[in-house]
């Protein structure tokens, strides 16, 4: 019998957006956490930077990161370099423009969640600054998948040989870049009084590259 399938078979992924994953430098994680604690120690600052009414999350607190901190801490540089590398590795083209629209901290606690939503701008991302040691168990003992506290990215619909979702287990220091339109949601967690702290952003790049 003729063997029609040999070592030349190649798996291609020509459809769907790319997602970039990088590790945040420890000193940047420390600076972002210190900045968060400084905001939490000042009620006036919390009120001034409150961003919850403009975001989709049903969480304890969300506040904007000030531009001067983004510049001095290296936060803006980290985002610019990450997006530049991601775009180049995806389409072999260099961005010449990178403009942060906004960036913010999300403080999520037990039973809170973020419903399916998308962002503005061209590119977005999320990274983790604090993660509870225990996100809780499933309500049914026979469940083999536990999505508590996970980020779920959604694109398209279920089809043969095509998954419409990509789930991320949050780990301190992990940062993900993705296109602004990519739908995503965060599941609630239970049995922990600890905070799940993340940082996100929206930005634009060269309009000509985005139009492609």
C-alpha positions in Angstrom: 0.0 0.0 0.0 1.4 3.4 -1.0 2.2 5.7 1.9 0.9 9.1 0.8 1.7 10.9 4.1 5.4 11.3 4.8 7.7 13.6 6.7 6.8 16.5 4.4 3.5 17.1 6.1 3.6 20.6 7.7 1.2 22.2 10.2 0.3 25.8 9.1 -1.4 28.5 11.1 -2.4 31.2 8.6 -5.5 32.3 10.3 -6.2 34.2 13.5 -4.2 36.9 15.4 -0.8 36.3 17.0 -0.3 36.7 20.7 3.1 37.6 22.2 4.2 36.4 25.7 7.1 37.9 27.5 8.5 38.1 31.1 8.3 41.4 32.8 11.6 42.5 34.5 11.4 42.0 38.3 12.3 45.7 39.0 9.4 46.8 36.8 7.0 44.5 38.7 8.3 46.0 41.9 7.9 49.5 40.7 4.3 48.9 39.6 3.4 47.2 42.9 5.0 50.1 44.8 3.1 52.6 42.7 -0.1 50.7 43.4 0.5 50.7 47.2 1.3 54.5 47.1 -2.1 55.1 45.4 -3.9 52.9 47.9 -2.4 55.0 50.7 -3.9 58.2 49.4 -7.7 58.3 49.2 -7.7 61.5 47.1 -5.3 59.9 44.6 -7.6 56.9 44.4 -10.6 59.1 43.6 -8.6 61.1 41.1 -7.3 58.1 39.2 -10.5 55.9 39.5 -11.1 54.3 36.1 -13.8 51.7 37.0 -16.7 53.5 35.4 -14.9 53.4 32.0 -14.0 49.7 32.1 -16.0 46.4 31.8 -14.8 44.8 35.0 -17.0 43.9 38.0 -14.0 44.1 40.3 -13.0 46.0 43.5 -10.9 48.7 42.0 -9.4 49.9 38.7 -7.3 53.0 38.4 -5.2 54.8 35.7 -1.4 54.8 35.7 -0.2 58.4 35.5 1.9 59.3 32.5 4.9 60.7 34.5 5.2 57.3 36.3 5.0 55.4 33.0 7.9 57.5 31.7 10.1 57.4 34.7 9.6 53.8 35.7 10.3 52.3 32.3 6.7 51.0 31.9 6.2 52.9 28.7 9.5 51.7 27.3 8.7 48.1 28.1 5.4 48.3 26.3 7.0 50.0 23.2 9.8 47.5 22.9 7.4 44.6 23.4 5.0 45.7 20.7 7.9 46.5 18.4 9.3 43.0 18.7 5.9 41.3 18.5 4.9 43.2 15.3 8.3 42.6 13.7 8.3 38.8 14.4 4.7 38.6 13.1 5.0 40.4 9.8 8.7 41.4 9.5 7.9 45.1 9.6 9.0 47.8 12.0 6.7 50.2 13.7 7.8 53.8 13.8 5.0 55.1 16.0 3.8 53.9 19.4 1.4 56.0 21.4 -0.1 54.8 24.7 -3.7 55.8 25.0 -4.1 54.6 28.6 -2.8 52.0 31.0 -4.3 50.9 34.3 -4.2 48.6 37.3 -6.9 46.0 38.0 -7.5 44.7 41.5 -9.6 41.6 41.5 -10.8 39.7 44.6 -12.8 36.6 45.5 -16.0 36.2 43.3 -15.2 39.2 41.1 -14.9 38.9 37.3 -14.4 40.6 34.0 -17.0 39.9 31.4 -16.2 39.4 27.7 -15.0 42.6 26.1 -12.5 44.2 23.8 -10.3 47.3 23.9 -9.8 50.5 22.0 -6.7 51.6 20.0 -4.7 49.1 17.9 -2.8 46.9 20.4 -3.4 45.9 24.0 -2.0 43.6 26.7 -2.1 42.3 30.2 0.5 41.3 32.8 0.3 40.0 36.3 1.7 41.7 39.4 0.1 39.5 42.2 -1.7 36.2 42.0 -3.4 34.3 44.9 -1.7 31.0 45.9 -5.1 29.2 45.7 -7.8 30.2 43.2 -10.2 27.7 44.6 -11.6 24.4 43.4 -14.5 23.6 41.0 -18.0 23.1 42.4 -18.2 19.6 41.0 -15.5 17.2 41.9 -15.5 15.4 38.5 -14.5 18.5 36.5 -11.1 18.0 34.9 -10.7 21.7 34.0 -10.5 24.5 36.6 -10.9 28.0 35.0 -10.9 29.9 38.3 -9.1 33.2 37.9 -8.0 32.5 34.4 -8.0 34.8 31.4 -9.8 33.5 28.4 -9.1 34.9 24.9 -11.8 34.4 22.2 -11.5 34.5 18.4 -14.0 33.2 15.9 -16.2 30.1 16.6 -15.7 26.4 17.2 -14.8 24.5 14.0 -13.1 21.4 12.9 -9.4 21.5 13.9 -9.9 25.1 15.2 -10.3 26.1 18.8 -12.0 29.5 19.4 -10.4 30.1 22.9 -7.0 30.3 24.5 -6.9 30.2 28.3 -4.1 31.8 30.4 -3.3 30.8 33.9 -2.0 34.0 35.6 1.5 33.9 36.8 3.4 36.9 38.3 5.6 38.5 35.7 3.9 37.0 32.6 2.8 39.6 30.1 0.7 39.1 27.0 0.4 41.4 24.0 -2.7 41.0 21.7 -4.7 43.0 19.1 -7.2 45.4 20.6 -10.2 43.6 19.0 -9.4 40.2 20.6 -12.4 39.4 22.8 -11.4 38.3 26.3 -12.8 37.6 29.8 -11.5 36.8 33.3 -13.2 34.2 35.4 -13.9 34.7 39.1 -12.0 32.7 41.8 -12.9 31.6 45.3 -11.6 30.5 48.6 -8.9 33.1 48.8 -8.8 36.6 50.4 -5.7 37.4 48.3 -5.6 39.9 45.5 -5.2 39.1 41.8 -3.5 42.2 40.5 -3.0 42.9 36.8 -1.8 45.7 34.6 -3.2 46.5 31.1 -2.8 49.1 28.4 -4.2 50.4 25.1 -2.0 51.9 22.4 -1.8 52.8 18.7 0.9 52.1 16.2 1.5 53.2 12.6 -1.9 53.5 10.9 -0.5 52.0 7.7 0.6 48.9 9.5 -2.7 48.6 11.3 -4.7 48.9 8.1 -2.9 45.8 6.7 
